[in-house]
Amino acid sequence: MSAAPATDAIFRVEGNTIITGPGAAGPWDPTMQHGAAPSSLVTWIAERMPSAAPMQIARLTVDLLRPVPVAALTYQTEILREGRKIQLIAVTLMARDVVVVRATVLKIRRAAPVLPDGIADQPLALPGPDDSRPLHHNTSRNPFLAGLTLRAAHGDFLTRGPAAIWYRLDRSIVAGQPVSQVMRAVVASDFCNGTSALLDFRTHTFINADLSVSLARPPVGDWILLDAESWIGPDGSGIAAAKLGDVNGYFGRAVQSLVIEQR
């Protein structure tokens, strides 16, 4: 894990109460959190829960049931399955006692089985972060984005078509707490729809109703690659999906379900 300044944190957690800072806001509405904010918070909560054996997050699914306000929240947790090999956790976020997020997090026991030769990360066929083009965007309408650095390996952000973009989280999520590698992956993953936009942001919204992230292993380093594309149906729904990579290769997948509306 790597630390980030607590003064720039998105959240302060006191018991089961969460104080939300203005940096949580996303592009759709200044009073509504960017999906990466509650998703990374759920990750932080789940990683702190003890397990019967050393475990790591293998899959996280976040259902954004209602707009998550930039306001005080509370959270609850429940262990749905406790075993020697897996743990399944439910995390619920509430605003004024109204459930706004339900999530499940699957952890799998850490082990080191003997594997046959040739089992290794799939290498990237794209430039790494040091060789990719820096991106500069107006973050006045997207405060959460102001806490990230973006570099394009292919395509561009919020430009129509598939793209591959490196994301680096530069701020703390929870005040006084380090940012885990899985939190970095989850933050980047919620940008699938912006990375691979098929519609003009000025004419349409394409908000994700959920986020599901599956990991073969935790990422390494500060940079997370989204190699992303989107598909849109004729009736107001779509998906955005990405292969997740780091400097060592691909390590996971992310998928969002999109709600498509005309402005």
C-alpha positions as CSV (number, residue, x, y, z in Angstrom):
1,M,0.0,0.0,0.0
2,S,1.1,3.6,-0.6
3,A,0.0,6.6,1.5
4,A,-1.6,9.8,0.2
5,P,-2.2,13.1,2.0
6,A,-5.0,12.8,4.6
7,T,-5.8,16.5,4.1
8,D,-6.9,15.7,0.6
9,A,-9.0,12.7,1.5
10,I,-12.4,12.0,0.0
11,F,-13.9,10.5,3.2
12,R,-13.4,10.7,7.0
13,V,-14.7,7.6,8.8
14,E,-15.7,7.8,12.4
15,G,-17.1,4.5,13.6
16,N,-19.7,3.6,11.0
17,T,-20.3,7.2,10.0
18,I,-18.7,8.6,6.9
19,I,-18.1,12.3,6.3
20,T,-17.9,13.0,2.6
21,G,-15.7,15.8,1.2
22,P,-16.5,17.8,-1.9
23,G,-13.8,15.9,-3.9
24,A,-16.2,12.9,-4.1
25,A,-18.5,14.7,-6.7
26,G,-18.7,13.4,-10.2
27,P,-19.5,14.9,-13.6
28,W,-23.3,14.2,-13.7
29,D,-24.4,16.4,-10.8
30,P,-22.4,18.4,-8.3
31,T,-24.4,16.9,-5.4
32,M,-23.9,13.3,-6.6
33,Q,-20.7,11.2,-5.9
34,H,-18.6,9.8,-8.7
35,G,-19.2,6.0,-8.7
36,A,-15.5,5.5,-8.0
37,A,-15.8,7.2,-4.6
38,P,-18.3,4.8,-2.9
39,S,-16.8,1.8,-4.8
40,S,-13.4,2.4,-3.4
41,L,-14.9,3.1,0.1
42,V,-16.6,-0.3,-0.1
43,T,-13.3,-1.9,-1.0
44,W,-11.6,-0.2,2.0
45,I,-14.3,-1.5,4.3
46,A,-14.2,-5.0,3.0
47,E,-10.4,-5.2,3.2
48,R,-10.5,-4.3,6.9
49,M,-12.8,-7.2,7.8
50,P,-10.9,-10.1,9.4
51,S,-11.0,-13.6,7.8
52,A,-10.3,-17.1,8.9
53,A,-7.2,-17.3,6.8
54,P,-5.1,-14.7,4.8
55,M,-7.3,-13.7,1.9
56,Q,-7.4,-11.3,-1.0
57,I,-10.2,-9.7,-2.9
58,A,-11.1,-11.7,-6.1
59,R,-14.3,-10.0,-7.1
60,L,-16.2,-6.9,-6.1
61,T,-19.7,-6.0,-7.3
62,V,-21.2,-2.6,-6.4
63,D,-24.9,-1.9,-7.2
64,L,-25.5,1.9,-7.2
65,L,-29.2,1.7,-6.2
66,R,-29.7,5.5,-5.9
67,P,-27.6,8.6,-6.5
68,V,-25.0,8.7,-3.7
69,P,-25.1,12.2,-2.3
70,V,-22.0,14.2,-1.4
71,A,-23.2,14.1,2.2
72,A,-22.9,12.1,5.4
73,L,-23.3,8.3,5.0
74,T,-23.4,5.3,7.3
75,Y,-22.4,1.7,6.5
76,Q,-23.2,-1.8,7.6
77,T,-21.4,-5.1,6.9
78,E,-22.4,-8.7,7.0
79,I,-20.5,-11.9,6.4
80,L,-22.6,-14.0,4.1
81,R,-20.1,-16.9,3.9
82,E,-17.1,-17.6,6.1
83,G,-14.9,-20.4,5.1
84,R,-11.3,-21.6,5.0
85,K,-11.0,-20.9,1.3
86,I,-13.5,-18.1,0.6
87,Q,-15.2,-15.2,2.4
88,L,-18.2,-13.4,1.0
89,I,-19.0,-10.0,2.5
90,A,-22.0,-7.7,2.0
91,V,-21.5,-3.9,2.5
92,T,-24.4,-1.5,2.5
93,L,-24.1,2.3,2.4
94,M,-26.9,4.5,3.6
95,A,-27.8,8.2,3.4
96,R,-30.3,9.2,6.0
97,D,-31.2,5.6,6.5
98,V,-32.0,5.1,2.8
99,V,-29.9,2.4,1.1
100,V,-27.9,3.9,-1.7
101,V,-25.3,1.2,-2.4
102,R,-25.3,-2.6,-1.9
103,A,-22.1,-4.4,-2.6
104,T,-20.7,-7.9,-2.3
105,V,-17.1,-8.7,-2.1
106,L,-15.6,-12.2,-2.6
107,K,-12.2,-12.9,-1.0
108,I,-10.2,-16.0,-1.8
109,R,-7.5,-17.6,0.4
110,R,-3.9,-16.7,-0.4
111,A,-1.9,-19.7,-1.3
112,A,1.0,-20.7,-3.5
113,P,0.1,-23.8,-5.5
114,V,2.7,-25.4,-7.8
115,L,1.8,-24.4,-11.3
116,P,2.9,-25.7,-14.7
117,D,5.5,-23.8,-16.7
118,G,4.1,-21.0,-18.9
119,I,1.5,-19.7,-16.4
120,A,2.2,-16.0,-16.4
121,D,0.6,-12.6,-16.8
122,Q,-0.6,-11.8,-20.3
123,P,1.9,-9.1,-21.4
124,L,0.6,-5.7,-22.6
125,A,0.6,-4.8,-26.2
126,L,0.4,-1.1,-25.4
127,P,2.8,1.6,-24.2
128,G,3.4,1.8,-20.5
129,P,2.6,4.9,-18.4
130,D,6.0,6.4,-18.9
131,D,5.6,6.2,-22.7
132,S,2.0,7.3,-22.9
133,R,0.6,10.7,-23.7
134,P,-0.4,12.9,-20.7
135,L,-4.0,14.0,-20.7
136,H,-5.2,17.3,-19.4
137,H,-9.0,17.8,-18.8
138,N,-11.2,20.5,-17.3
139,T,-12.0,19.0,-13.9
140,S,-14.3,21.9,-12.7
141,R,-17.3,19.7,-13.5
142,N,-15.7,16.5,-12.2
143,P,-14.0,17.1,-8.8
144,F,-13.2,13.4,-8.3
145,L,-11.2,13.4,-11.6
146,A,-9.0,16.2,-10.2
147,G,-7.4,13.6,-7.9
148,L,-6.1,11.5,-10.7
149,T,-3.4,11.6,-13.4
150,L,-4.3,10.2,-16.8
151,R,-2.0,9.1,-19.7
152,A,-3.3,7.7,-23.0
153,A,-1.8,4.6,-24.4
154,H,-4.4,4.6,-27.2
155,G,-7.3,6.9,-28.0
156,D,-8.5,9.6,-25.6
157,F,-10.7,10.2,-22.5
158,L,-14.4,11.0,-23.3
159,T,-13.7,10.7,-27.0
160,R,-15.9,8.3,-29.0
161,G,-14.5,4.8,-29.5
162,P,-12.4,2.3,-27.6
163,A,-9.4,3.6,-25.8
164,A,-6.6,2.4,-23.4
165,I,-5.8,4.9,-20.6
166,W,-3.5,4.7,-17.6
167,Y,-4.9,6.0,-14.3
168,R,-3.0,7.0,-11.2
169,L,-4.8,7.9,-8.0
170,D,-3.0,10.9,-6.4
171,R,-5.2,11.5,-3.3
172,S,-6.3,9.6,-0.2
173,I,-9.7,7.9,-0.2
174,V,-10.1,7.6,3.6
175,A,-8.3,10.2,5.8
176,G,-5.3,8.9,7.6
177,Q,-5.4,5.5,5.8
178,P,-3.3,4.1,3.0
179,V,-4.7,3.4,-0.4
180,S,-4.5,-0.3,-1.2
181,Q,-3.6,-1.7,-4.6
182,V,-7.2,-3.1,-5.0
183,M,-8.6,0.3,-4.2
184,R,-6.5,1.7,-7.0
185,A,-7.9,-0.9,-9.4
186,V,-11.5,-0.2,-8.4
187,V,-11.1,3.6,-8.7
188,A,-9.7,3.2,-12.3
189,S,-12.4,0.6,-13.2
190,D,-15.3,3.1,-12.6
191,F,-13.9,5.1,-15.5
192,C,-14.7,2.4,-18.1
193,N,-17.6,4.4,-19.5
194,G,-15.5,7.6,-19.9
195,T,-12.6,5.7,-21.3
196,S,-14.6,4.1,-24.1
197,A,-17.5,6.6,-24.6
198,L,-19.7,6.0,-27.7
199,L,-21.8,9.0,-27.1
200,D,-21.1,12.7,-26.9
201,F,-21.0,13.8,-23.2
202,R,-22.7,17.1,-24.3
203,T,-25.8,15.4,-25.7
204,H,-26.1,12.2,-23.7
205,T,-25.5,10.8,-20.2
206,F,-24.3,7.2,-19.8
207,I,-24.2,6.7,-16.0
208,N,-23.2,3.3,-14.7
209,A,-25.8,1.6,-12.5
210,D,-23.2,-0.9,-11.2
211,L,-19.6,-1.9,-11.3
212,S,-18.1,-5.4,-11.2
213,V,-14.4,-6.0,-10.9
214,S,-12.7,-9.4,-11.1
215,L,-9.0,-9.8,-10.2
216,A,-6.7,-12.7,-10.9
217,R,-4.2,-11.0,-8.6
218,P,-3.7,-7.6,-6.9
219,P,-2.1,-5.0,-9.2
220,V,1.4,-3.6,-8.6
221,G,2.5,0.0,-8.8
222,D,0.6,3.2,-8.8
223,W,-0.7,3.0,-12.4
224,I,-3.7,1.1,-13.6
225,L,-4.5,0.5,-17.3
226,L,-8.0,0.4,-18.6
227,D,-8.1,-1.2,-22.1
228,A,-11.8,-0.4,-22.6
229,E,-14.7,-0.5,-25.0
230,S,-18.4,0.0,-24.9
231,W,-21.6,-1.5,-26.4
232,I,-24.9,0.3,-26.5
233,G,-28.3,-1.2,-27.2
234,P,-31.3,0.5,-28.9
235,D,-33.4,0.7,-25.7
236,G,-31.5,2.8,-23.3
237,S,-29.0,0.4,-21.9
238,G,-25.4,-0.6,-22.6
239,I,-22.2,-1.9,-21.1
240,A,-18.7,-0.6,-20.7
241,A,-15.9,-3.2,-20.1
242,A,-12.1,-3.2,-19.7
243,K,-9.1,-5.4,-19.4
244,L,-7.2,-4.2,-16.3
245,G,-3.4,-4.0,-16.5
246,D,-0.4,-2.8,-14.7
247,V,3.3,-2.6,-15.6
248,N,3.6,-6.4,-15.3
249,G,0.7,-7.2,-17.6
250,Y,-3.1,-7.8,-17.5
251,F,-4.5,-8.9,-14.1
252,G,-8.3,-8.4,-14.2
253,R,-11.5,-7.3,-15.8
254,A,-14.2,-4.6,-15.1
255,V,-17.7,-4.3,-16.4
256,Q,-20.4,-1.5,-15.9
257,S,-24.1,-1.6,-16.8
258,L,-25.0,1.8,-18.4
259,V,-28.2,3.8,-18.3
260,I,-28.4,5.9,-21.5
261,E,-30.3,9.1,-21.6
262,Q,-30.5,12.1,-23.9
263,R,-29.8,15.5,-22.2
